[in-house]
Each structure stands twice: as structure tokens, then as C-alpha cells.
């Protein structure tokens, strides 16, 4: 089993800030690992998009878990799973934590919005928060369900997304910390990191702060670190790059008379073989054949 929870805990103790990149399947997760990131974000937006479905609590927990489990099987770095609102009430959250932890996932993130949720960066979205009491109940259930103390329960605070301001965000974050959250993910759709930094500078909690700088892309990793942010998640860039590359290539291919006319940048078959570890399989087959010869099954 992937030892992601313990690895993630060790990384937080050793590094001042972790860089995490989003993935949407095992291949993209493996590329995140090979590119030197500290962990993988199994984002609900990206996974929903691969099913050509809205990021609106449509896929089931089982479907999201299947993708995250494939990532843990393919990679040795931690996987942090975006679990939206927890797939239901406290009992659902308890079941979810047990399933994700047993699959080798390092951490789960649940957000304090009502079900079904809307994507936080949706233009003109109607972002409604769950009551603080009801979300605290989910966090208590999550904390009680986990076995490994290093398995992280991340409480995602959506007060800034809902336009309720920094004071409400701080109030909720403190309540979630008391309820047993292992980290706070503070999210914003502002074009600058100002309200995120205001939150961080006022926060006096002793659990890590996590940020997703999608809407304020000019912020630097040094600036995030300066404001006490311990994990930076680049959540959806890999999906968007892949979407654009495939879209442009297929548009060219549909009009071309031969593959030689295509101007797309494409990886080689050899690179895909390396990703699949095809040569390791060949080596394994050779080793098996040698052992069969030793045992007299092959002349």
C-alpha cells in the first residue's frame, strides 16, 4: 500500500512549503511525480471533466475513489484527494475517510458548502455555505474514522468564495481546527492574493494553511511561503494544458491528408514506453524464463 500519509507528514516536518500539482488519472499523476512535485492533487474538477461532466457533485464517491486509488497504485508520492462536500452527512464522511485511507490516499479535503456544490471559480455561481455546526459535525466524524494519525483531514474554507469576508473565514477556520481538522485550505477567486494574505497574517492556528493560486497566478512561491502557507496546490493546469493540446491536434488531424502534415508537438512512443515501464516487464519475463530453465521446464 502507498505510505502517502506518513510521507506527507514527514515532508511537512522537513520542508517550509510543499508544491502539489493536479492530476486527473494515473498517467497524469505519474507525470506529476516524475516532474518533481511533492504530492498529487486528485481534483474533482479535473476528474469530472474527464467524464465530460460538470464539477457539481454528479460523480459518486466510488467513481472519484477509483481514480484516486489508481493514482496511489501508480505513484510513490502522496495523493491528496478533493472530496468536495464529503459525499453526504457525517455518516457518509466517516465511510469516505475509511475507504480513502484504506486505498493509500494521504489526505482528503472536504469543503464547507452545501450539497450539491458548485465549482468555486464558476462565474456568477451561487455559492452557499453549510452551517458551521453541520460542517463541524462532518469533521468530527472524519477525525473519529481515521486510523493513522498522519492521515490528514483538510477543512476547505469557502467563506471568501461566498463573499463573506476574512472575519467569517477566520471564525470558521478556528472552529474547524477545534473540531479536529489537520489543515485549513483557504480558497479565493480574487485576482490578487490580498485577502488570502490577510487571512494568513491574522491566523494564529498551529495547523498548516493550504492555498490554491489558480485565480491569482502572479503570486510567487516565495510570497506564499512568507505568509505562512505550507502547501501550494496547482490544481487544474495539467488538465487545461492537456485539453488544449488534444483539441488543437485533433482539429489539425481531422483536416489533414497524412500524419506528416500535423504540426503538433508530440511525445515519442519511446517516452510512453518508459512511462509504462515496458522494459521492466521485458526484464521480468526474461528473469522468469531463466528460472523456468533452471527448474527444467524449458530446454
BALOBA-1460 file (C-alpha; in Angstrom, 3 decimals):
// residues 299
<rec num="1" residu="x" x="0.000" y="0.000" z="0.000"/>
<rec num="2" residu="x" x="1.116" y="3.558" z="-0.725"/>
<rec num="3" residu="x" x="2.513" y="5.053" z="2.508"/>
<rec num="4" residu="x" x="1.363" y="8.507" z="1.476"/>
<rec num="5" residu="x" x="0.031" y="9.767" z="4.811"/>
<rec num="6" residu="x" x="3.325" y="9.166" z="6.609"/>
<rec num="7" residu="x" x="5.338" y="10.582" z="3.699"/>
<rec num="8" residu="x" x="3.207" y="13.741" z="3.601"/>
<rec num="9" residu="x" x="3.599" y="14.225" z="7.344"/>
<rec num="10" residu="x" x="7.369" y="13.811" z="7.041"/>
<rec num="11" residu="x" x="7.520" y="16.320" z="4.182"/>
<rec num="12" residu="x" x="5.636" y="18.916" z="6.236"/>
<rec num="13" residu="x" x="8.156" y="18.455" z="9.030"/>
<rec num="14" residu="x" x="11.133" y="18.787" z="6.690"/>
<rec num="15" residu="x" x="10.133" y="21.485" z="4.181"/>
<rec num="16" residu="x" x="8.867" y="25.018" z="4.629"/>
<rec num="17" residu="x" x="6.389" y="24.722" z="1.734"/>
<rec num="18" residu="x" x="5.224" y="21.838" z="-0.454"/>
<rec num="19" residu="x" x="4.378" y="22.100" z="-4.157"/>
<rec num="20" residu="x" x="1.453" y="19.956" z="-5.291"/>
<rec num="21" residu="x" x="0.147" y="19.557" z="-8.852"/>
<rec num="22" residu="x" x="-3.247" y="18.405" z="-10.012"/>
<rec num="23" residu="x" x="-3.863" y="15.194" z="-11.914"/>
<rec num="24" residu="x" x="-6.922" y="13.526" z="-13.404"/>
<rec num="25" residu="x" x="-5.821" y="9.922" z="-13.965"/>
<rec num="26" residu="x" x="-2.906" y="7.578" z="-13.249"/>
<rec num="27" residu="x" x="-0.843" y="8.779" z="-16.218"/>
<rec num="28" residu="x" x="-1.089" y="12.460" z="-15.326"/>
<rec num="29" residu="x" x="-0.373" y="11.585" z="-11.683"/>
<rec num="30" residu="x" x="2.766" y="9.720" z="-12.726"/>
<rec num="31" residu="x" x="3.892" y="12.740" z="-14.742"/>
<rec num="32" residu="x" x="3.380" y="14.926" z="-11.654"/>
<rec num="33" residu="x" x="5.637" y="12.570" z="-9.723"/>
<rec num="34" residu="x" x="8.296" y="12.406" z="-12.448"/>
<rec num="35" residu="x" x="8.304" y="16.229" z="-12.640"/>
<rec num="36" residu="x" x="9.491" y="16.529" z="-9.052"/>
<rec num="37" residu="x" x="6.378" y="17.674" z="-7.176"/>
<rec num="38" residu="x" x="5.914" y="16.763" z="-3.530"/>
<rec num="39" residu="x" x="2.384" y="15.395" z="-3.906"/>
<rec num="40" residu="x" x="-0.557" y="14.944" z="-6.281"/>
<rec num="41" residu="x" x="-3.939" y="16.680" z="-6.086"/>
<rec num="42" residu="x" x="-6.772" y="14.416" z="-7.286"/>
<rec num="43" residu="x" x="-9.105" y="17.287" z="-8.091"/>
<rec num="44" residu="x" x="-12.851" y="16.861" z="-8.512"/>
<rec num="45" residu="x" x="-12.972" y="19.494" z="-11.275"/>
<rec num="46" residu="x" x="-10.376" y="17.677" z="-13.374"/>
<rec num="47" residu="x" x="-11.776" y="14.200" z="-12.742"/>
<rec num="48" residu="x" x="-15.302" y="15.377" z="-13.547"/>
<rec num="49" residu="x" x="-14.020" y="16.928" z="-16.775"/>
<rec num="50" residu="x" x="-12.512" y="13.605" z="-17.889"/>
<rec num="51" residu="x" x="-16.048" y="12.207" z="-17.671"/>
<rec num="52" residu="x" x="-17.329" y="15.243" z="-19.645"/>
<rec num="53" residu="x" x="-19.469" y="16.158" z="-16.630"/>
<rec num="54" residu="x" x="-19.825" y="19.383" z="-14.620"/>
<rec num="55" residu="x" x="-17.973" y="19.820" z="-11.343"/>
<rec num="56" residu="x" x="-21.273" y="19.784" z="-9.475"/>
<rec num="57" residu="x" x="-21.320" y="16.697" z="-7.214"/>
<rec num="58" residu="x" x="-22.523" y="14.454" z="-10.050"/>
<rec num="59" residu="x" x="-19.933" y="11.669" z="-9.884"/>
<rec num="60" residu="x" x="-20.226" y="9.298" z="-6.948"/>
<rec num="61" residu="x" x="-17.697" y="8.733" z="-4.187"/>
<rec num="62" residu="x" x="-16.918" y="5.334" z="-5.702"/>
<rec num="63" residu="x" x="-16.059" y="6.919" z="-9.051"/>
<rec num="64" residu="x" x="-13.776" y="9.546" z="-7.506"/>
<rec num="65" residu="x" x="-12.188" y="6.943" z="-5.225"/>
<rec num="66" residu="x" x="-11.441" y="4.680" z="-8.192"/>
<rec num="67" residu="x" x="-9.386" y="7.421" z="-9.857"/>
<rec num="68" residu="x" x="-7.534" y="8.331" z="-6.652"/>
<rec num="69" residu="x" x="-6.816" y="4.654" z="-5.984"/>
<rec num="70" residu="x" x="-5.322" y="4.265" z="-9.466"/>
<rec num="71" residu="x" x="-3.044" y="7.208" z="-8.683"/>
<rec num="72" residu="x" x="-1.797" y="5.667" z="-5.423"/>
<rec num="73" residu="x" x="-1.118" y="2.396" z="-7.256"/>
<rec num="74" residu="x" x="0.893" y="4.174" z="-9.954"/>
<rec num="75" residu="x" x="2.871" y="6.597" z="-7.782"/>
<rec num="76" residu="x" x="5.033" y="6.630" z="-4.669"/>
<rec num="77" residu="x" x="4.430" y="10.278" z="-3.696"/>
<rec num="78" residu="x" x="1.353" y="11.235" z="-1.619"/>
<rec num="79" residu="x" x="-2.078" y="11.723" z="-3.173"/>
<rec num="80" residu="x" x="-4.363" y="14.400" z="-1.715"/>
<rec num="81" residu="x" x="-7.981" y="13.755" z="-2.710"/>
<rec num="82" residu="x" x="-10.506" y="16.519" z="-3.305"/>
<rec num="83" residu="x" x="-13.698" y="15.066" z="-1.838"/>
<rec num="84" residu="x" x="-15.992" y="18.059" z="-2.398"/>
<rec num="85" residu="x" x="-18.513" y="18.271" z="0.471"/>
<rec num="86" residu="x" x="-17.774" y="14.755" z="1.755"/>
<rec num="87" residu="x" x="-20.443" y="12.932" z="-0.280"/>
<rec num="88" residu="x" x="-23.162" y="13.474" z="2.315"/>
<rec num="89" residu="x" x="-23.601" y="13.912" z="6.061"/>
<rec num="90" residu="x" x="-21.336" y="12.800" z="8.932"/>
<rec num="91" residu="x" x="-22.010" y="9.087" z="8.355"/>
<rec num="92" residu="x" x="-21.095" y="9.435" z="4.681"/>
<rec num="93" residu="x" x="-17.929" y="11.325" z="5.615"/>
<rec num="94" residu="x" x="-16.958" y="8.611" z="8.084"/>
<rec num="95" residu="x" x="-17.366" y="5.943" z="5.391"/>
<rec num="96" residu="x" x="-15.449" y="8.085" z="2.892"/>
<rec num="97" residu="x" x="-12.461" y="8.520" z="5.222"/>
<rec num="98" residu="x" x="-12.243" y="4.774" z="5.858"/>
<rec num="99" residu="x" x="-12.326" y="3.966" z="2.138"/>
<rec num="100" residu="x" x="-9.814" y="6.627" z="1.079"/>
<rec num="101" residu="x" x="-7.395" y="5.835" z="3.901"/>
<rec num="102" residu="x" x="-7.509" y="2.104" z="3.136"/>
<rec num="103" residu="x" x="-6.770" y="2.926" z="-0.536"/>
<rec num="104" residu="x" x="-3.490" y="4.582" z="0.475"/>
<rec num="105" residu="x" x="-4.564" y="8.187" z="-0.070"/>
<rec num="106" residu="x" x="-2.589" y="10.584" z="2.140"/>
<rec num="107" residu="x" x="-5.235" y="13.229" z="2.802"/>
<rec num="108" residu="x" x="-8.801" y="14.206" z="1.974"/>
<rec num="109" residu="x" x="-10.147" y="17.713" z="1.533"/>
<rec num="110" residu="x" x="-13.783" y="18.498" z="2.300"/>
<rec num="111" residu="x" x="-15.357" y="21.913" z="1.817"/>
<rec num="112" residu="x" x="-17.999" y="23.722" z="3.857"/>
<rec num="113" residu="x" x="-20.520" y="24.261" z="1.058"/>
<rec num="114" residu="x" x="-23.956" y="22.753" z="0.687"/>
<rec num="115" residu="x" x="-24.600" y="19.679" z="-1.471"/>
<rec num="116" residu="x" x="-24.651" y="19.712" z="-4.460"/>
<rec num="117" residu="x" x="-21.715" y="22.100" z="-4.635"/>
<rec num="118" residu="x" x="-20.797" y="24.423" z="-7.489"/>
<rec num="119" residu="x" x="-17.249" y="24.905" z="-8.684"/>
<rec num="120" residu="x" x="-15.696" y="27.704" z="-6.645"/>
<rec num="121" residu="x" x="-14.439" y="29.643" z="-9.677"/>
<rec num="122" residu="x" x="-17.690" y="29.476" z="-11.655"/>
<rec num="123" residu="x" x="-18.702" y="32.881" z="-12.991"/>
<rec num="124" residu="x" x="-21.907" y="34.133" z="-11.324"/>
<rec num="125" residu="x" x="-22.060" y="30.987" z="-9.213"/>
<rec num="126" residu="x" x="-24.449" y="30.763" z="-6.272"/>
<rec num="127" residu="x" x="-22.044" y="29.701" z="-3.533"/>
<rec num="128" residu="x" x="-23.912" y="28.681" z="-0.389"/>
<rec num="129" residu="x" x="-22.157" y="27.525" z="2.761"/>
<rec num="130" residu="x" x="-23.236" y="24.807" z="5.144"/>
<rec num="131" residu="x" x="-23.793" y="25.989" z="8.705"/>
<rec num="132" residu="x" x="-20.667" y="25.973" z="10.848"/>
<rec num="133" residu="x" x="-22.281" y="23.468" z="13.232"/>
<rec num="134" residu="x" x="-23.152" y="20.996" z="10.465"/>
<rec num="135" residu="x" x="-19.671" y="21.154" z="8.945"/>
<rec num="136" residu="x" x="-18.031" y="20.712" z="12.344"/>
<rec num="137" residu="x" x="-20.109" y="17.535" z="12.716"/>
<rec num="138" residu="x" x="-18.581" y="16.234" z="9.472"/>
<rec num="139" residu="x" x="-15.065" y="16.995" z="10.714"/>
<rec num="140" residu="x" x="-15.690" y="15.199" z="13.994"/>
<rec num="141" residu="x" x="-16.900" y="12.162" z="12.062"/>
<rec num="142" residu="x" x="-13.853" y="12.314" z="9.799"/>
<rec num="143" residu="x" x="-11.423" y="12.553" z="12.708"/>
<rec num="144" residu="x" x="-13.058" y="9.636" z="14.520"/>
<rec num="145" residu="x" x="-12.986" y="7.457" z="11.401"/>
<rec num="146" residu="x" x="-9.292" y="7.663" z="10.544"/>
<rec num="147" residu="x" x="-6.850" y="5.035" z="11.796"/>
<rec num="148" residu="x" x="-3.441" y="6.557" z="11.031"/>
<rec num="149" residu="x" x="-2.969" y="9.815" z="12.929"/>
<rec num="150" residu="x" x="-0.899" y="11.104" z="9.978"/>
<rec num="151" residu="x" x="-3.845" y="10.761" z="7.587"/>
<rec num="152" residu="x" x="-4.836" y="14.386" z="7.033"/>
<rec num="153" residu="x" x="-8.343" y="15.807" z="7.213"/>
<rec num="154" residu="x" x="-8.211" y="19.100" z="5.316"/>
<rec num="155" residu="x" x="-11.021" y="21.570" z="6.016"/>
<rec num="156" residu="x" x="-11.591" y="23.751" z="2.980"/>
<rec num="157" residu="x" x="-12.977" y="27.164" z="3.979"/>
<rec num="158" residu="x" x="-15.156" y="28.721" z="1.260"/>
<rec num="159" residu="x" x="-16.164" y="31.915" z="3.077"/>
<rec num="160" residu="x" x="-14.094" y="34.109" z="0.735"/>
<rec num="161" residu="x" x="-15.565" y="32.341" z="-2.302"/>
<rec num="162" residu="x" x="-19.060" y="33.072" z="-0.943"/>
<rec num="163" residu="x" x="-18.171" y="36.741" z="-0.414"/>
<rec num="164" residu="x" x="-18.499" y="36.573" z="3.381"/>
<rec num="165" residu="x" x="-15.123" y="38.118" z="4.125"/>
<rec num="166" residu="x" x="-11.978" y="37.365" z="6.096"/>
<rec num="167" residu="x" x="-13.600" y="37.572" z="9.546"/>
<rec num="168" residu="x" x="-16.067" y="34.806" z="8.706"/>
<rec num="169" residu="x" x="-13.268" y="32.759" z="7.161"/>
<rec num="170" residu="x" x="-11.181" y="33.077" z="10.337"/>
<rec num="171" residu="x" x="-14.147" y="32.244" z="12.568"/>
<rec num="172" residu="x" x="-14.856" y="29.078" z="10.619"/>
<rec num="173" residu="x" x="-11.195" y="28.089" z="10.363"/>
<rec num="174" residu="x" x="-10.794" y="28.309" z="14.139"/>
<rec num="175" residu="x" x="-13.932" y="26.219" z="14.672"/>
<rec num="176" residu="x" x="-12.696" y="23.612" z="12.204"/>
<rec num="177" residu="x" x="-9.306" y="23.422" z="13.906"/>
<rec num="178" residu="x" x="-11.008" y="22.801" z="17.262"/>
<rec num="179" residu="x" x="-13.140" y="20.085" z="15.647"/>
<rec num="180" residu="x" x="-10.024" y="18.164" z="14.611"/>
<rec num="181" residu="x" x="-9.048" y="19.396" z="11.148"/>
<rec num="182" residu="x" x="-5.377" y="18.712" z="10.390"/>
<rec num="183" residu="x" x="-5.037" y="21.601" z="7.903"/>
<rec num="184" residu="x" x="-7.011" y="24.569" z="6.590"/>
<rec num="185" residu="x" x="-7.405" y="25.163" z="2.863"/>
<rec num="186" residu="x" x="-8.340" y="28.808" z="2.303"/>
<rec num="187" residu="x" x="-9.709" y="29.499" z="-1.170"/>
<rec num="188" residu="x" x="-10.352" y="32.710" z="-3.092"/>
<rec num="189" residu="x" x="-11.413" y="33.730" z="-6.594"/>
<rec num="190" residu="x" x="-9.899" y="37.191" z="-6.279"/>
<rec num="191" residu="x" x="-7.409" y="38.185" z="-8.982"/>
<rec num="192" residu="x" x="-4.857" y="39.085" z="-6.293"/>
<rec num="193" residu="x" x="-3.746" y="37.175" z="-3.191"/>
<rec num="194" residu="x" x="-4.525" y="40.108" z="-0.881"/>
<rec num="195" residu="x" x="-7.436" y="38.545" z="1.022"/>
<rec num="196" residu="x" x="-5.601" y="35.234" z="1.263"/>
<rec num="197" residu="x" x="-2.599" y="37.014" z="2.751"/>
<rec num="198" residu="x" x="-4.831" y="38.974" z="5.140"/>
<rec num="199" residu="x" x="-6.324" y="35.691" z="6.352"/>
<rec num="200" residu="x" x="-2.893" y="34.111" z="6.751"/>
<rec num="201" residu="x" x="-1.422" y="37.075" z="8.604"/>
<rec num="202" residu="x" x="-4.339" y="37.082" z="11.084"/>
<rec num="203" residu="x" x="-4.434" y="33.308" z="11.509"/>
<rec num="204" residu="x" x="-2.876" y="32.182" z="14.792"/>
<rec num="205" residu="x" x="-3.621" y="28.470" z="14.480"/>
<rec num="206" residu="x" x="-0.939" y="25.815" z="14.659"/>
<rec num="207" residu="x" x="-2.098" y="23.626" z="11.744"/>
<rec num="208" residu="x" x="-0.917" y="24.117" z="8.137"/>
<rec num="209" residu="x" x="-2.541" y="26.559" z="5.731"/>
<rec num="210" residu="x" x="-3.064" y="25.463" z="2.120"/>
<rec num="211" residu="x" x="-3.695" y="27.729" z="-0.880"/>
<rec num="212" residu="x" x="-4.752" y="27.156" z="-4.494"/>
<rec num="213" residu="x" x="-3.451" y="30.147" z="-6.507"/>
<rec num="214" residu="x" x="-5.483" y="29.492" z="-9.677"/>
<rec num="215" residu="x" x="-7.158" y="32.902" z="-9.809"/>
<rec num="216" residu="x" x="-4.073" y="34.881" z="-8.699"/>
<rec num="217" residu="x" x="-1.361" y="33.309" z="-10.901"/>
<rec num="218" residu="x" x="1.201" y="36.093" z="-10.455"/>
<rec num="219" residu="x" x="1.867" y="35.150" z="-6.834"/>
<rec num="220" residu="x" x="5.264" y="33.547" z="-6.282"/>
<rec num="221" residu="x" x="6.059" y="30.510" z="-4.171"/>
<rec num="222" residu="x" x="8.278" y="32.759" z="-2.023"/>
<rec num="223" residu="x" x="5.363" y="35.095" z="-1.321"/>
<rec num="224" residu="x" x="3.133" y="32.191" z="-0.346"/>
<rec num="225" residu="x" x="5.810" y="30.878" z="1.990"/>
<rec num="226" residu="x" x="6.328" y="34.336" z="3.526"/>
<rec num="227" residu="x" x="2.653" y="34.398" z="4.514"/>
<rec num="228" residu="x" x="2.826" y="31.055" z="6.372"/>
<rec num="229" residu="x" x="1.291" y="28.933" z="3.595"/>
<rec num="230" residu="x" x="2.654" y="25.407" z="3.888"/>
<rec num="231" residu="x" x="1.157" y="23.774" z="0.774"/>
<rec num="232" residu="x" x="0.579" y="25.341" z="-2.653"/>
<rec num="233" residu="x" x="-1.726" y="23.370" z="-4.943"/>
<rec num="234" residu="x" x="-1.581" y="23.963" z="-8.701"/>
<rec num="235" residu="x" x="-4.906" y="22.251" z="-9.129"/>
<rec num="236" residu="x" x="-6.056" y="22.254" z="-12.742"/>
<rec num="237" residu="x" x="-3.247" y="23.418" z="-15.021"/>
<rec num="238" residu="x" x="-2.335" y="19.911" z="-16.217"/>
<rec num="239" residu="x" x="-5.935" y="19.265" z="-17.293"/>
<rec num="240" residu="x" x="-6.152" y="22.580" z="-19.143"/>
<rec num="241" residu="x" x="-2.844" y="22.046" z="-20.942"/>
<rec num="242" residu="x" x="-3.878" y="18.523" z="-21.948"/>
<rec num="243" residu="x" x="-7.280" y="19.755" z="-23.162"/>
<rec num="244" residu="x" x="-5.740" y="22.465" z="-25.334"/>
<rec num="245" residu="x" x="-3.067" y="20.189" z="-26.797"/>
<rec num="246" residu="x" x="-5.537" y="17.435" z="-27.707"/>
<rec num="247" residu="x" x="-8.098" y="19.893" z="-29.058"/>
<rec num="248" residu="x" x="-5.589" y="21.615" z="-31.356"/>
<rec num="249" residu="x" x="-4.071" y="18.317" z="-32.516"/>
<rec num="250" residu="x" x="-7.418" y="16.684" z="-33.321"/>
<rec num="251" residu="x" x="-8.614" y="19.770" z="-35.206"/>
<rec num="252" residu="x" x="-5.496" y="19.538" z="-37.399"/>
<rec num="253" residu="x" x="-5.799" y="15.767" z="-37.788"/>
<rec num="254" residu="x" x="-9.428" y="15.926" z="-38.914"/>
<rec num="255" residu="x" x="-8.411" y="18.136" z="-41.876"/>
<rec num="256" residu="x" x="-5.061" y="16.541" z="-42.727"/>
<rec num="257" residu="x" x="-4.447" y="14.030" z="-45.529"/>
<rec num="258" residu="x" x="-1.444" y="12.468" z="-43.760"/>
<rec num="259" residu="x" x="0.135" y="12.408" z="-40.329"/>
<rec num="260" residu="x" x="3.194" y="14.189" z="-41.733"/>
<rec num="261" residu="x" x="1.100" y="17.344" z="-42.203"/>
<rec num="262" residu="x" x="0.423" y="17.623" z="-38.465"/>
<rec num="263" residu="x" x="2.486" y="20.267" z="-36.701"/>
<rec num="264" residu="x" x="1.580" y="19.236" z="-33.139"/>
<rec num="265" residu="x" x="4.319" y="18.679" z="-30.596"/>
<rec num="266" residu="x" x="4.014" y="15.014" z="-29.703"/>
<rec num="267" residu="x" x="5.936" y="12.804" z="-27.345"/>
<rec num="268" residu="x" x="7.635" y="9.752" z="-28.812"/>
<rec num="269" residu="x" x="6.415" y="6.195" z="-28.456"/>
<rec num="270" residu="x" x="9.642" y="5.560" z="-26.552"/>
<rec num="271" residu="x" x="8.680" y="8.085" z="-23.872"/>
<rec num="272" residu="x" x="5.319" y="6.387" z="-23.409"/>
<rec num="273" residu="x" x="7.068" y="3.010" z="-23.136"/>
<rec num="274" residu="x" x="9.212" y="4.465" z="-20.331"/>
<rec num="275" residu="x" x="6.133" y="5.782" z="-18.525"/>
<rec num="276" residu="x" x="4.501" y="2.355" z="-18.803"/>
<rec num="277" residu="x" x="7.724" y="0.652" z="-17.650"/>
<rec num="278" residu="x" x="7.515" y="-1.638" z="-20.671"/>
<rec num="279" residu="x" x="11.186" y="-2.567" z="-20.481"/>
<rec num="280" residu="x" x="10.828" y="-3.624" z="-16.853"/>
<rec num="281" residu="x" x="8.152" y="-6.083" z="-17.989"/>
<rec num="282" residu="x" x="10.518" y="-7.493" z="-20.611"/>
<rec num="283" residu="x" x="13.225" y="-7.875" z="-17.958"/>
<rec num="284" residu="x" x="10.753" y="-9.605" z="-15.655"/>
<rec num="285" residu="x" x="9.783" y="-12.020" z="-18.435"/>
<rec num="286" residu="x" x="13.461" y="-12.788" z="-19.104"/>
<rec num="287" residu="x" x="14.078" y="-13.482" z="-15.398"/>
<rec num="288" residu="x" x="11.076" y="-15.819" z="-15.263"/>
<rec num="289" residu="x" x="12.319" y="-17.679" z="-18.330"/>
<rec num="290" residu="x" x="15.750" y="-18.140" z="-16.724"/>
<rec num="291" residu="x" x="14.151" y="-19.602" z="-13.605"/>
<rec num="292" residu="x" x="11.976" y="-21.935" z="-15.658"/>
<rec num="293" residu="x" x="15.129" y="-23.215" z="-17.370"/>
<rec num="294" residu="x" x="16.786" y="-23.831" z="-14.010"/>
<rec num="295" residu="x" x="13.758" y="-25.833" z="-12.901"/>
<rec num="296" residu="x" x="13.829" y="-27.908" z="-16.073"/>
<rec num="297" residu="x" x="10.615" y="-26.678" z="-17.640"/>
<rec num="298" residu="x" x="12.472" y="-25.183" z="-20.637"/>
<rec num="299" residu="x" x="15.355" y="-26.825" z="-22.534"/>
